[in-house]
């Protein structure tokens, strides 16, 4: 399985953490804090949950890809069920279907054991660019 973690600055800047990954599944988390992640309305900015889901969904898919394959988000339908406050936010993502060029991935986000958001997305699968 290809490595995948906080290997890019955006994930590091948000504080995304790898919990578990393999066999088309990925669990990631973030410790939401008011100073870094809250909007002026006093809850986590929606982009925090969305970014966590997008990254975990990519992690789930890349656990199935060959070393010479990459993926990219085509579209995500994201549902916010309740506000996200301070504390640990966890995302569990799983590949539902993997075709040759497109995969469909589901994600559920939890805080304090409560489902706070859900997402479903389609990701493109393509050959990694040549390094020549």
ROMI-701173 format. One record per atom (N, C-alpha, C): residue in one letter; chain; atom name; x, y, z. Coordinates in Angstrom, 2 decimals, padded with zeros to 5 digits. Layout:
BEGIN
r r:A; c:A; a:CA; u:X; v:Y; w:Z
...
//
This chain:
BEGIN
r r:X; c:A; a:N; u:000.85; v:-001.18; w:000.00
r r:X; c:A; a:CA; u:000.00; v:000.00; w:000.00
r r:X; c:A; a:C; u:000.89; v:001.24; w:000.00
r r:X; c:A; a:N; u:000.53; v:002.18; w:-000.84
r r:X; c:A; a:CA; u:001.27; v:003.43; w:-000.94
r r:X; c:A; a:C; u:001.13; v:004.26; w:000.34
r r:X; c:A; a:N; u:002.19; v:004.93; w:000.78
r r:X; c:A; a:CA; u:002.08; v:005.78; w:001.97
r r:X; c:A; a:C; u:001.09; v:006.91; w:001.76
r r:X; c:A; a:N; u:000.44; v:007.31; w:002.82
r r:X; c:A; a:CA; u:-000.50; v:008.43; w:002.76
r r:X; c:A; a:C; u:-000.69; v:008.91; w:004.19
r r:X; c:A; a:N; u:-000.37; v:010.13; w:004.43
r r:X; c:A; a:CA; u:-000.56; v:010.68; w:005.78
r r:X; c:A; a:C; u:-000.59; v:012.19; w:005.64
r r:X; c:A; a:N; u:-000.04; v:012.86; w:006.60
r r:X; c:A; a:CA; u:000.00; v:014.32; w:006.57
r r:X; c:A; a:C; u:001.21; v:014.73; w:005.73
r r:X; c:A; a:N; u:001.25; v:014.28; w:004.48
r r:X; c:A; a:CA; u:002.41; v:014.49; w:003.62
r r:X; c:A; a:C; u:002.32; v:015.76; w:002.79
r r:X; c:A; a:N; u:001.30; v:016.58; w:003.03
r r:X; c:A; a:CA; u:001.20; v:017.82; w:002.29
r r:X; c:A; a:C; u:000.81; v:018.94; w:003.24
r r:X; c:A; a:N; u:001.25; v:020.13; w:002.93
r r:X; c:A; a:CA; u:001.16; v:021.26; w:003.86
r r:X; c:A; a:C; u:-000.27; v:021.59; w:004.27
r r:X; c:A; a:N; u:-001.22; v:021.47; w:003.37
r r:X; c:A; a:CA; u:-002.62; v:021.78; w:003.71
r r:X; c:A; a:C; u:-003.11; v:020.90; w:004.86
r r:X; c:A; a:N; u:-002.85; v:019.60; w:004.78
r r:X; c:A; a:CA; u:-003.28; v:018.68; w:005.84
r r:X; c:A; a:C; u:-002.56; v:018.99; w:007.15
r r:X; c:A; a:N; u:-001.27; v:019.29; w:007.07
r r:X; c:A; a:CA; u:-000.53; v:019.65; w:008.28
r r:X; c:A; a:C; u:-001.06; v:020.93; w:008.90
r r:X; c:A; a:N; u:-001.36; v:021.92; w:008.07
r r:X; c:A; a:CA; u:-001.84; v:023.21; w:008.57
r r:X; c:A; a:C; u:-003.17; v:023.07; w:009.30
r r:X; c:A; a:N; u:-004.04; v:022.21; w:008.80
r r:X; c:A; a:CA; u:-005.33; v:021.99; w:009.47
r r:X; c:A; a:C; u:-005.20; v:021.13; w:010.71
r r:X; c:A; a:N; u:-004.19; v:020.28; w:010.74
r r:X; c:A; a:CA; u:-004.01; v:019.37; w:011.87
r r:X; c:A; a:C; u:-004.66; v:018.02; w:011.65
r r:X; c:A; a:N; u:-004.82; v:017.60; w:010.38
r r:X; c:A; a:CA; u:-005.43; v:016.30; w:010.09
r r:X; c:A; a:C; u:-004.50; v:015.18; w:010.54
r r:X; c:A; a:N; u:-005.09; v:014.15; w:011.13
r r:X; c:A; a:CA; u:-004.32; v:013.03; w:011.67
r r:X; c:A; a:C; u:-004.83; v:011.71; w:011.10
r r:X; c:A; a:N; u:-003.90; v:010.86; w:010.67
r r:X; c:A; a:CA; u:-004.25; v:009.53; w:010.20
r r:X; c:A; a:C; u:-004.49; v:008.63; w:011.41
r r:X; c:A; a:N; u:-005.61; v:007.92; w:011.40
r r:X; c:A; a:CA; u:-005.93; v:006.99; w:012.48
r r:X; c:A; a:C; u:-005.70; v:005.56; w:012.01
r r:X; c:A; a:N; u:-006.29; v:005.22; w:010.85
r r:X; c:A; a:CA; u:-006.19; v:003.86; w:010.32
r r:X; c:A; a:C; u:-006.48; v:003.90; w:008.82
r r:X; c:A; a:N; u:-005.80; v:003.03; w:008.06
r r:X; c:A; a:CA; u:-006.00; v:003.04; w:006.61
r r:X; c:A; a:C; u:-005.64; v:001.70; w:006.02
r r:X; c:A; a:N; u:-006.46; v:001.22; w:005.08
r r:X; c:A; a:CA; u:-006.17; v:-000.01; w:004.36
r r:X; c:A; a:C; u:-007.41; v:-000.66; w:003.81
r r:X; c:A; a:N; u:-007.24; v:-001.45; w:002.75
r r:X; c:A; a:CA; u:-008.33; v:-002.22; w:002.14
r r:X; c:A; a:C; u:-009.54; v:-001.36; w:001.78
r r:X; c:A; a:N; u:-009.30; v:-000.19; w:001.20
r r:X; c:A; a:CA; u:-010.39; v:000.66; w:000.74
r r:X; c:A; a:C; u:-011.09; v:001.43; w:001.84
r r:X; c:A; a:N; u:-010.47; v:001.51; w:003.01
r r:X; c:A; a:CA; u:-011.04; v:002.26; w:004.13
r r:X; c:A; a:C; u:-009.99; v:003.22; w:004.69
r r:X; c:A; a:N; u:-010.46; v:004.31; w:005.27
r r:X; c:A; a:CA; u:-009.55; v:005.26; w:005.90
r r:X; c:A; a:C; u:-010.28; v:006.00; w:007.01
r r:X; c:A; a:N; u:-009.67; v:006.06; w:008.17
r r:X; c:A; a:CA; u:-010.20; v:006.85; w:009.28
r r:X; c:A; a:C; u:-009.18; v:007.92; w:009.60
r r:X; c:A; a:N; u:-009.65; v:009.17; w:009.61
r r:X; c:A; a:CA; u:-008.81; v:010.31; w:009.95
r r:X; c:A; a:C; u:-009.53; v:011.14; w:011.00
r r:X; c:A; a:N; u:-008.79; v:012.01; w:011.68
r r:X; c:A; a:CA; u:-009.38; v:012.84; w:012.72
r r:X; c:A; a:C; u:-008.71; v:014.20; w:012.76
r r:X; c:A; a:N; u:-009.38; v:015.11; w:013.43
r r:X; c:A; a:CA; u:-008.84; v:016.44; w:013.69
r r:X; c:A; a:C; u:-009.34; v:016.87; w:015.06
r r:X; c:A; a:N; u:-008.48; v:017.52; w:015.81
r r:X; c:A; a:CA; u:-008.89; v:018.08; w:017.10
r r:X; c:A; a:C; u:-009.30; v:019.53; w:016.86
r r:X; c:A; a:N; u:-010.60; v:019.75; w:016.79
r r:X; c:A; a:CA; u:-011.15; v:021.07; w:016.47
r r:X; c:A; a:C; u:-010.96; v:022.00; w:017.67
r r:X; c:A; a:N; u:-010.34; v:023.16; w:017.41
r r:X; c:A; a:CA; u:-010.20; v:024.16; w:018.47
r r:X; c:A; a:C; u:-010.71; v:025.51; w:017.97
r r:X; c:A; a:N; u:-011.31; v:026.29; w:018.86
r r:X; c:A; a:CA; u:-011.94; v:027.55; w:018.47
r r:X; c:A; a:C; u:-010.97; v:028.54; w:017.81
r r:X; c:A; a:N; u:-009.74; v:028.62; w:018.28
r r:X; c:A; a:CA; u:-008.80; v:029.60; w:017.75
r r:X; c:A; a:C; u:-008.44; v:029.34; w:016.30
r r:X; c:A; a:N; u:-008.36; v:028.09; w:015.92
r r:X; c:A; a:CA; u:-007.90; v:027.74; w:014.57
r r:X; c:A; a:C; u:-009.03; v:027.39; w:013.61
r r:X; c:A; a:N; u:-010.11; v:026.81; w:014.09
r r:X; c:A; a:CA; u:-011.09; v:026.20; w:013.19
r r:X; c:A; a:C; u:-012.49; v:026.81; w:013.21
r r:X; c:A; a:N; u:-012.78; v:027.71; w:014.15
r r:X; c:A; a:CA; u:-014.15; v:028.24; w:014.26
r r:X; c:A; a:C; u:-014.41; v:029.38; w:013.29
r r:X; c:A; a:N; u:-015.65; v:029.48; w:012.86
r r:X; c:A; a:CA; u:-016.13; v:030.61; w:012.08
r r:X; c:A; a:C; u:-016.60; v:031.69; w:013.06
r r:X; c:A; a:N; u:-016.96; v:032.87; w:012.58
r r:X; c:A; a:CA; u:-017.47; v:033.91; w:013.48
r r:X; c:A; a:C; u:-018.78; v:033.51; w:014.19
r r:X; c:A; a:N; u:-019.47; v:032.50; w:013.70
r r:X; c:A; a:CA; u:-020.72; v:032.05; w:014.31
r r:X; c:A; a:C; u:-020.51; v:031.14; w:015.53
r r:X; c:A; a:N; u:-019.27; v:030.85; w:015.89
r r:X; c:A; a:CA; u:-018.99; v:030.09; w:017.10
r r:X; c:A; a:C; u:-019.05; v:028.58; w:016.93
r r:X; c:A; a:N; u:-018.84; v:028.10; w:015.73
r r:X; c:A; a:CA; u:-018.78; v:026.66; w:015.46
r r:X; c:A; a:C; u:-017.68; v:026.43; w:014.43
r r:X; c:A; a:N; u:-017.32; v:025.18; w:014.24
r r:X; c:A; a:CA; u:-016.27; v:024.88; w:013.26
r r:X; c:A; a:C; u:-016.72; v:025.33; w:011.86
r r:X; c:A; a:N; u:-015.82; v:025.95; w:011.14
r r:X; c:A; a:CA; u:-016.09; v:026.33; w:009.75
r r:X; c:A; a:C; u:-016.41; v:025.07; w:008.96
r r:X; c:A; a:N; u:-017.37; v:025.14; w:008.06
r r:X; c:A; a:CA; u:-017.77; v:023.97; w:007.27
r r:X; c:A; a:C; u:-016.64; v:023.36; w:006.47
r r:X; c:A; a:N; u:-015.67; v:024.18; w:006.09
r r:X; c:A; a:CA; u:-014.55; v:023.68; w:005.33
r r:X; c:A; a:C; u:-013.66; v:022.72; w:006.10
r r:X; c:A; a:N; u:-013.70; v:022.78; w:007.43
r r:X; c:A; a:CA; u:-012.90; v:021.86; w:008.24
r r:X; c:A; a:C; u:-013.41; v:020.44; w:008.05
r r:X; c:A; a:N; u:-014.72; v:020.25; w:008.23
r r:X; c:A; a:CA; u:-015.32; v:018.92; w:008.07
r r:X; c:A; a:C; u:-015.18; v:018.44; w:006.63
r r:X; c:A; a:N; u:-015.42; v:019.34; w:005.67
r r:X; c:A; a:CA; u:-015.33; v:018.98; w:004.26
r r:X; c:A; a:C; u:-013.90; v:018.54; w:003.91
r r:X; c:A; a:N; u:-012.92; v:019.29; w:004.37
r r:X; c:A; a:CA; u:-011.52; v:018.96; w:004.08
r r:X; c:A; a:C; u:-011.12; v:017.63; w:004.70
r r:X; c:A; a:N; u:-011.59; v:017.38; w:005.92
r r:X; c:A; a:CA; u:-011.31; v:016.10; w:006.57
r r:X; c:A; a:C; u:-011.90; v:014.95; w:005.75
r r:X; c:A; a:N; u:-013.16; v:015.11; w:005.32
r r:X; c:A; a:CA; u:-013.81; v:014.06; w:004.54
r r:X; c:A; a:C; u:-013.11; v:013.84; w:003.20
r r:X; c:A; a:N; u:-012.82; v:014.92; w:002.50
r r:X; c:A; a:CA; u:-012.16; v:014.82; w:001.19
r r:X; c:A; a:C; u:-010.82; v:014.09; w:001.31
r r:X; c:A; a:N; u:-010.06; v:014.43; w:002.34
r r:X; c:A; a:CA; u:-008.76; v:013.81; w:002.53
r r:X; c:A; a:C; u:-008.89; v:012.33; w:002.92
r r:X; c:A; a:N; u:-009.81; v:012.02; w:003.80
r r:X; c:A; a:CA; u:-010.02; v:010.61; w:004.20
r r:X; c:A; a:C; u:-010.54; v:009.78; w:003.03
r r:X; c:A; a:N; u:-011.40; v:010.37; w:002.21
r r:X; c:A; a:CA; u:-011.91; v:009.65; w:001.04
r r:X; c:A; a:C; u:-010.77; v:009.35; w:000.07
r r:X; c:A; a:N; u:-009.90; v:010.32; w:-000.15
r r:X; c:A; a:CA; u:-008.72; v:010.08; w:-000.98
r r:X; c:A; a:C; u:-007.81; v:009.02; w:-000.37
r r:X; c:A; a:N; u:-007.69; v:009.04; w:000.95
r r:X; c:A; a:CA; u:-006.88; v:008.02; w:001.64
r r:X; c:A; a:C; u:-007.44; v:006.63; w:001.47
r r:X; c:A; a:N; u:-008.77; v:006.52; w:001.52
r r:X; c:A; a:CA; u:-009.41; v:005.21; w:001.32
r r:X; c:A; a:C; u:-009.12; v:004.69; w:-000.08
r r:X; c:A; a:N; u:-009.27; v:005.55; w:-001.08
r r:X; c:A; a:CA; u:-009.05; v:005.11; w:-002.45
r r:X; c:A; a:C; u:-007.58; v:004.79; w:-002.72
r r:X; c:A; a:N; u:-006.68; v:005.64; w:-002.27
r r:X; c:A; a:CA; u:-005.26; v:005.38; w:-002.56
r r:X; c:A; a:C; u:-004.76; v:004.10; w:-001.91
r r:X; c:A; a:N; u:-005.46; v:003.61; w:-000.89
r r:X; c:A; a:CA; u:-005.05; v:002.34; w:-000.29
r r:X; c:A; a:C; u:-005.27; v:001.17; w:-001.26
r r:X; c:A; a:N; u:-006.05; v:001.40; w:-002.31
r r:X; c:A; a:CA; u:-006.31; v:000.36; w:-003.31
r r:X; c:A; a:C; u:-005.53; v:000.56; w:-004.61
r r:X; c:A; a:N; u:-004.91; v:001.71; w:-004.78
r r:X; c:A; a:CA; u:-004.27; v:002.03; w:-006.05
r r:X; c:A; a:C; u:-002.85; v:001.50; w:-006.13
r r:X; c:A; a:N; u:-002.41; v:001.24; w:-007.36
r r:X; c:A; a:CA; u:-001.03; v:000.87; w:-007.61
r r:X; c:A; a:C; u:-000.14; v:002.10; w:-007.45
r r:X; c:A; a:N; u:001.15; v:001.89; w:-007.32
r r:X; c:A; a:CA; u:002.10; v:002.99; w:-007.13
r r:X; c:A; a:C; u:002.11; v:003.97; w:-008.30
r r:X; c:A; a:N; u:001.72; v:003.49; w:-009.49
r r:X; c:A; a:CA; u:001.74; v:004.37; w:-010.67
r r:X; c:A; a:C; u:000.38; v:005.00; w:-010.95
r r:X; c:A; a:N; u:-000.52; v:004.97; w:-009.97
r r:X; c:A; a:CA; u:-001.84; v:005.58; w:-010.12
r r:X; c:A; a:C; u:-002.04; v:006.69; w:-009.10
r r:X; c:A; a:N; u:-002.76; v:007.71; w:-009.52
r r:X; c:A; a:CA; u:-003.16; v:008.82; w:-008.65
r r:X; c:A; a:C; u:-004.67; v:008.93; w:-008.68
r r:X; c:A; a:N; u:-005.21; v:009.76; w:-007.80
r r:X; c:A; a:CA; u:-006.64; v:010.05; w:-007.84
r r:X; c:A; a:C; u:-006.87; v:011.52; w:-007.55
r r:X; c:A; a:N; u:-008.04; v:011.99; w:-007.93
r r:X; c:A; a:CA; u:-008.43; v:013.38; w:-007.66
r r:X; c:A; a:C; u:-009.94; v:013.43; w:-007.49
r r:X; c:A; a:N; u:-010.39; v:014.33; w:-006.66
r r:X; c:A; a:CA; u:-011.81; v:014.51; w:-006.41
r r:X; c:A; a:C; u:-012.49; v:015.05; w:-007.66
r r:X; c:A; a:N; u:-013.56; v:014.39; w:-008.09
r r:X; c:A; a:CA; u:-014.40; v:014.90; w:-009.18
r r:X; c:A; a:C; u:-015.56; v:015.71; w:-008.61
r r:X; c:A; a:N; u:-016.23; v:015.14; w:-007.61
r r:X; c:A; a:CA; u:-017.37; v:015.82; w:-006.97
r r:X; c:A; a:C; u:-017.64; v:015.17; w:-005.62
r r:X; c:A; a:N; u:-018.15; v:015.97; w:-004.69
r r:X; c:A; a:CA; u:-018.57; v:015.46; w:-003.39
r r:X; c:A; a:C; u:-019.90; v:016.10; w:-003.04
r r:X; c:A; a:N; u:-020.85; v:015.27; w:-002.63
r r:X; c:A; a:CA; u:-022.12; v:015.73; w:-002.07
r r:X; c:A; a:C; u:-021.93; v:015.66; w:-000.56
r r:X; c:A; a:N; u:-021.99; v:016.81; w:000.10
r r:X; c:A; a:CA; u:-021.70; v:016.87; w:001.54
r r:X; c:A; a:C; u:-022.94; v:017.34; w:002.29
r r:X; c:A; a:N; u:-023.30; v:016.61; w:003.33
r r:X; c:A; a:CA; u:-024.45; v:016.97; w:004.16
r r:X; c:A; a:C; u:-023.99; v:017.31; w:005.57
r r:X; c:A; a:N; u:-024.35; v:018.51; w:006.02
r r:X; c:A; a:CA; u:-024.09; v:018.95; w:007.39
r r:X; c:A; a:C; u:-025.35; v:018.67; w:008.20
r r:X; c:A; a:N; u:-025.27; v:017.78; w:009.18
r r:X; c:A; a:CA; u:-026.45; v:017.41; w:009.97
r r:X; c:A; a:C; u:-026.60; v:018.27; w:011.22
r r:X; c:A; a:N; u:-025.52; v:018.47; w:011.94
r r:X; c:A; a:CA; u:-025.52; v:019.33; w:013.14
r r:X; c:A; a:C; u:-024.19; v:020.07; w:013.19
r r:X; c:A; a:N; u:-024.13; v:021.13; w:013.98
r r:X; c:A; a:CA; u:-022.91; v:021.94; w:014.08
r r:X; c:A; a:C; u:-021.78; v:021.12; w:014.71
r r:X; c:A; a:N; u:-020.58; v:021.45; w:014.32
r r:X; c:A; a:CA; u:-019.39; v:020.83; w:014.89
r r:X; c:A; a:C; u:-018.77; v:021.83; w:015.86
r r:X; c:A; a:N; u:-018.57; v:021.39; w:017.09
r r:X; c:A; a:CA; u:-017.98; v:022.25; w:018.10
r r:X; c:A; a:C; u:-016.54; v:021.86; w:018.37
r r:X; c:A; a:N; u:-016.05; v:022.29; w:019.52
r r:X; c:A; a:CA; u:-014.69; v:021.99; w:019.94
r r:X; c:A; a:C; u:-014.56; v:020.50; w:020.28
r r:X; c:A; a:N; u:-013.42; v:019.92; w:019.98
r r:X; c:A; a:CA; u:-013.17; v:018.51; w:020.31
r r:X; c:A; a:C; u:-012.82; v:017.68; w:019.09
r r:X; c:A; a:N; u:-012.67; v:016.41; w:019.31
r r:X; c:A; a:CA; u:-012.24; v:015.47; w:018.26
r r:X; c:A; a:C; u:-013.35; v:015.23; w:017.25
r r:X; c:A; a:N; u:-013.01; v:015.42; w:015.99
r r:X; c:A; a:CA; u:-013.90; v:015.12; w:014.87
r r:X; c:A; a:C; u:-013.25; v:013.99; w:014.08
r r:X; c:A; a:N; u:-013.99; v:012.90; w:013.88
r r:X; c:A; a:CA; u:-013.46; v:011.72; w:013.22
r r:X; c:A; a:C; u:-014.23; v:011.43; w:011.94
r r:X; c:A; a:N; u:-013.52; v:011.06; w:010.90
r r:X; c:A; a:CA; u:-014.15; v:010.70; w:009.63
r r:X; c:A; a:C; u:-013.78; v:009.26; w:009.27
r r:X; c:A; a:N; u:-014.80; v:008.48; w:008.94
r r:X; c:A; a:CA; u:-014.62; v:007.11; w:008.47
r r:X; c:A; a:C; u:-015.05; v:007.06; w:007.01
r r:X; c:A; a:N; u:-014.11; v:006.77; w:006.12
r r:X; c:A; a:CA; u:-014.39; v:006.73; w:004.69
r r:X; c:A; a:C; u:-014.20; v:005.32; w:004.16
r r:X; c:A; a:N; u:-015.03; v:004.95; w:003.17
r r:X; c:A; a:CA; u:-014.94; v:003.61; w:002.58
r r:X; c:A; a:C; u:-015.28; v:003.67; w:001.10
r r:X; c:A; a:N; u:-014.48; v:002.98; w:000.30
r r:X; c:A; a:CA; u:-014.74; v:002.88; w:-001.14
r r:X; c:A; a:C; u:-015.93; v:001.95; w:-001.33
r r:X; c:A; a:N; u:-016.98; v:002.45; w:-001.98
r r:X; c:A; a:CA; u:-018.16; v:001.63; w:-002.27
r r:X; c:A; a:C; u:-018.03; v:000.90; w:-003.60
r r:X; c:A; a:N; u:-017.42; v:001.58; w:-004.58
r r:X; c:A; a:CA; u:-017.24; v:000.98; w:-005.91
r r:X; c:A; a:C; u:-015.99; v:001.57; w:-006.54
r r:X; c:A; a:N; u:-015.18; v:000.71; w:-007.11
r r:X; c:A; a:CA; u:-014.00; v:001.16; w:-007.83
r r:X; c:A; a:C; u:-014.06; v:000.64; w:-009.25
r r:X; c:A; a:N; u:-014.20; v:001.55; w:-010.17
r r:X; c:A; a:CA; u:-014.12; v:001.20; w:-011.58
r r:X; c:A; a:C; u:-012.71; v:001.44; w:-012.08
r r:X; c:A; a:N; u:-012.55; v:001.37; w:-013.42
r r:X; c:A; a:CA; u:-011.22; v:001.60; w:-014.00
r r:X; c:A; a:C; u:-010.78; v:003.05; w:-013.86
r r:X; c:A; a:N; u:-011.75; v:003.97; w:-014.03
r r:X; c:A; a:CA; u:-011.40; v:005.40; w:-014.06
r r:X; c:A; a:C; u:-012.08; v:006.23; w:-012.99
r r:X; c:A; a:N; u:-013.12; v:005.70; w:-012.36
r r:X; c:A; a:CA; u:-013.86; v:006.45; w:-011.34
r r:X; c:A; a:C; u:-014.19; v:005.54; w:-010.17
r r:X; c:A; a:N; u:-014.09; v:006.08; w:-008.98
r r:X; c:A; a:CA; u:-014.47; v:005.35; w:-007.76
r r:X; c:A; a:C; u:-015.51; v:006.17; w:-007.01
r r:X; c:A; a:N; u:-016.42; v:005.48; w:-006.33
r r:X; c:A; a:CA; u:-017.42; v:006.13; w:-005.49
r r:X; c:A; a:C; u:-017.09; v:005.81; w:-004.03
r r:X; c:A; a:N; u:-017.06; v:006.85; w:-003.21
r r:X; c:A; a:CA; u:-016.60; v:006.72; w:-001.83
r r:X; c:A; a:C; u:-017.61; v:007.38; w:-000.89
r r:X; c:A; a:N; u:-017.85; v:006.73; w:000.24
r r:X; c:A; a:CA; u:-018.78; v:007.22; w:001.26
r r:X; c:A; a:C; u:-017.98; v:007.65; w:002.49
r r:X; c:A; a:N; u:-018.45; v:008.67; w:003.18
r r:X; c:A; a:CA; u:-017.79; v:009.12; w:004.41
r r:X; c:A; a:C; u:-018.82; v:009.51; w:005.46
r r:X; c:A; a:N; u:-018.53; v:009.20; w:006.70
r r:X; c:A; a:CA; u:-019.35; v:009.59; w:007.84
r r:X; c:A; a:C; u:-018.43; v:010.30; w:008.84
r r:X; c:A; a:N; u:-018.90; v:011.42; w:009.38
r r:X; c:A; a:CA; u:-018.12; v:012.19; w:010.35
r r:X; c:A; a:C; u:-018.84; v:012.20; w:011.69
r r:X; c:A; a:N; u:-018.07; v:011.94; w:012.75
r r:X; c:A; a:CA; u:-018.63; v:011.82; w:014.09
r r:X; c:A; a:C; u:-017.90; v:012.74; w:015.06
r r:X; c:A; a:N; u:-018.67; v:013.28; w:016.00
r r:X; c:A; a:CA; u:-018.09; v:014.00; w:017.13
r r:X; c:A; a:C; u:-018.82; v:013.55; w:018.38
r r:X; c:A; a:N; u:-018.07; v:013.12; w:019.37
r r:X; c:A; a:CA; u:-018.65; v:012.58; w:020.62
r r:X; c:A; a:C; u:-019.65; v:011.46; w:020.34
r r:X; c:A; a:N; u:-019.33; v:010.59; w:019.36
r r:X; c:A; a:CA; u:-020.18; v:009.46; w:019.03
r r:X; c:A; a:C; u:-021.43; v:009.80; w:018.25
r r:X; c:A; a:N; u:-021.59; v:011.04; w:017.88
r r:X; c:A; a:CA; u:-022.79; v:011.51; w:017.16
r r:X; c:A; a:C; u:-022.46; v:011.80; w:015.70
r r:X; c:A; a:N; u:-023.30; v:011.31; w:014.79
r r:X; c:A; a:CA; u:-023.11; v:011.60; w:013.37
r r:X; c:A; a:C; u:-023.39; v:013.08; w:013.13
r r:X; c:A; a:N; u:-022.38; v:013.81; w:012.66
r r:X; c:A; a:CA; u:-022.54; v:015.25; w:012.44
r r:X; c:A; a:C; u:-022.59; v:015.62; w:010.96
r r:X; c:A; a:N; u:-022.00; v:014.80; w:010.10
r r:X; c:A; a:CA; u:-021.98; v:015.06; w:008.66
r r:X; c:A; a:C; u:-021.82; v:013.75; w:007.91
r r:X; c:A; a:N; u:-022.23; v:013.76; w:006.65
r r:X; c:A; a:CA; u:-022.01; v:012.61; w:005.79
r r:X; c:A; a:C; u:-021.71; v:013.11; w:004.38
r r:X; c:A; a:N; u:-021.01; v:012.28; w:003.62
r r:X; c:A; a:CA; u:-020.61; v:012.68; w:002.28
r r:X; c:A; a:C; u:-020.54; v:011.47; w:001.36
r r:X; c:A; a:N; u:-020.71; v:011.74; w:000.08
r r:X; c:A; a:CA; u:-020.52; v:010.73; w:-000.94
r r:X; c:A; a:C; u:-019.84; v:011.42; w:-002.11
r r:X; c:A; a:N; u:-018.79; v:010.81; w:-002.63
r r:X; c:A; a:CA; u:-018.06; v:011.46; w:-003.70
r r:X; c:A; a:C; u:-017.58; v:010.52; w:-004.78
r r:X; c:A; a:N; u:-017.31; v:011.09; w:-005.93
r r:X; c:A; a:CA; u:-016.71; v:010.38; w:-007.05
r r:X; c:A; a:C; u:-015.30; v:010.93; w:-007.26
r r:X; c:A; a:N; u:-014.36; v:010.00; w:-007.41
r r:X; c:A; a:CA; u:-012.96; v:010.37; w:-007.57
r r:X; c:A; a:C; u:-012.43; v:009.77; w:-008.86
r r:X; c:A; a:N; u:-011.67; v:010.56; w:-009.60
r r:X; c:A; a:CA; u:-011.02; v:010.08; w:-010.83
r r:X; c:A; a:C; u:-009.79; v:009.26; w:-010.47
r r:X; c:A; a:N; u:-009.54; v:008.23; w:-011.26
r r:X; c:A; a:CA; u:-008.33; v:007.41; w:-011.14
r r:X; c:A; a:C; u:-007.56; v:007.57; w:-012.45
r r:X; c:A; a:N; u:-006.28; v:007.90; w:-012.36
r r:X; c:A; a:CA; u:-005.51; v:008.14; w:-013.58
r r:X; c:A; a:C; u:-004.04; v:007.80; w:-013.35
r r:X; c:A; a:N; u:-003.31; v:007.72; w:-014.45
r r:X; c:A; a:CA; u:-001.88; v:007.41; w:-014.38
r r:X; c:A; a:C; u:-001.13; v:008.58; w:-013.76
r r:X; c:A; a:N; u:-000.21; v:008.27; w:-012.87
r r:X; c:A; a:CA; u:000.63; v:009.31; w:-012.27
r r:X; c:A; a:C; u:001.48; v:009.95; w:-013.36
r r:X; c:A; a:N; u:001.71; v:011.25; w:-013.25
r r:X; c:A; a:CA; u:002.55; v:011.92; w:-014.25
r r:X; c:A; a:C; u:003.96; v:011.32; w:-014.27
r r:X; c:A; a:N; u:004.54; v:011.32; w:-015.42
r r:X; c:A; a:CA; u:005.90; v:010.81; w:-015.58
r r:X; c:A; a:C; u:006.88; v:011.73; w:-014.85
r r:X; c:A; a:N; u:007.88; v:011.14; w:-014.22
r r:X; c:A; a:CA; u:008.88; v:011.94; w:-013.50
r r:X; c:A; a:C; u:010.14; v:012.15; w:-014.33
r r:X; c:A; a:N; u:010.06; v:011.85; w:-015.61
r r:X; c:A; a:CA; u:011.22; v:012.00; w:-016.50
r r:X; c:A; a:C; u:011.48; v:013.45; w:-016.82
//
